[in-house]
Amino acid sequence: MRLSTRNQLKGTITDVDLGNVMAIVKVRLDGGDQVVTSSVTKDAAEDLGLKAGQPATVFIKSTEVTIGVD
């Protein structure tokens, strides 16, 4: 599969919390302690068979990116 999304971050799913309609999926990025949290539909999470310990790629496509510094 080829995608136009350039922000592709590899990691491992650490948690999948299935709600009635939506699922919250947490992915720990490779090489560090950063975790990306995504909300997806429950149907999508079930169709993809998402589960803790599974390798995954996070795709980020946004028209706005915020940067913060100390």
C-alpha positions as CSV (number, residue, x, y, z in Angstrom):
1,M,0.0,0.0,0.0
2,R,1.3,3.5,-0.9
3,L,0.0,6.5,0.9
4,S,0.5,10.3,0.6
5,T,0.7,10.7,4.3
6,R,4.3,11.6,5.1
7,N,4.1,11.4,8.9
8,Q,4.4,7.7,9.6
9,L,5.5,6.6,13.0
10,K,6.1,3.0,13.9
11,G,5.4,1.6,17.3
12,T,3.5,-1.0,19.4
13,I,0.0,-0.9,20.6
14,T,-0.1,-0.8,24.4
15,D,-3.8,-0.5,25.0
16,V,-7.2,-0.7,23.2
17,D,-10.2,0.5,25.2
18,L,-13.4,-0.4,23.4
19,G,-16.4,1.8,24.2
20,N,-19.9,1.4,22.8
21,V,-19.1,3.4,19.6
22,M,-15.5,4.5,19.8
23,A,-12.2,2.9,20.7
24,I,-9.2,4.6,22.3
25,V,-5.9,3.1,21.0
26,K,-2.5,3.9,22.5
27,V,0.7,3.3,20.6
28,R,4.1,3.5,22.1
29,L,6.5,4.8,19.5
30,D,9.7,2.9,18.7
31,G,12.9,4.1,20.3
32,G,11.4,6.0,23.3
33,D,8.6,6.5,25.8
34,Q,6.3,8.6,23.7
35,V,2.7,7.4,23.3
36,V,0.3,8.5,20.6
37,T,-3.4,8.2,21.5
38,S,-6.0,7.8,18.7
39,S,-9.8,7.6,18.7
40,V,-11.2,5.3,16.1
41,T,-14.5,3.7,15.6
42,K,-15.2,0.5,17.6
43,D,-16.0,-1.2,14.3
44,A,-12.6,-0.2,12.8
45,A,-10.7,-1.4,15.9
46,E,-12.5,-4.7,15.7
47,D,-12.1,-5.1,11.9
48,L,-8.4,-4.4,12.2
49,G,-8.1,-6.8,15.1
50,L,-6.2,-4.2,17.2
51,K,-4.7,-5.6,20.4
52,A,-2.0,-4.8,22.9
53,G,1.5,-6.0,21.9
54,Q,0.7,-5.7,18.2
55,P,3.1,-3.7,16.0
56,A,1.4,-0.7,14.3
57,T,2.1,2.4,12.2
58,V,0.5,5.7,13.2
59,F,-0.3,7.9,10.3
60,I,-0.7,11.6,11.0
61,K,-2.3,13.9,8.4
62,S,-3.2,17.3,9.6
63,T,-3.6,20.8,8.3
64,E,-2.4,22.2,11.6
65,V,0.7,21.2,13.6
66,T,1.4,22.9,16.9
67,I,5.0,23.1,18.3
68,G,5.9,24.0,21.9
69,V,9.2,24.9,23.5
70,D,10.4,25.7,27.0
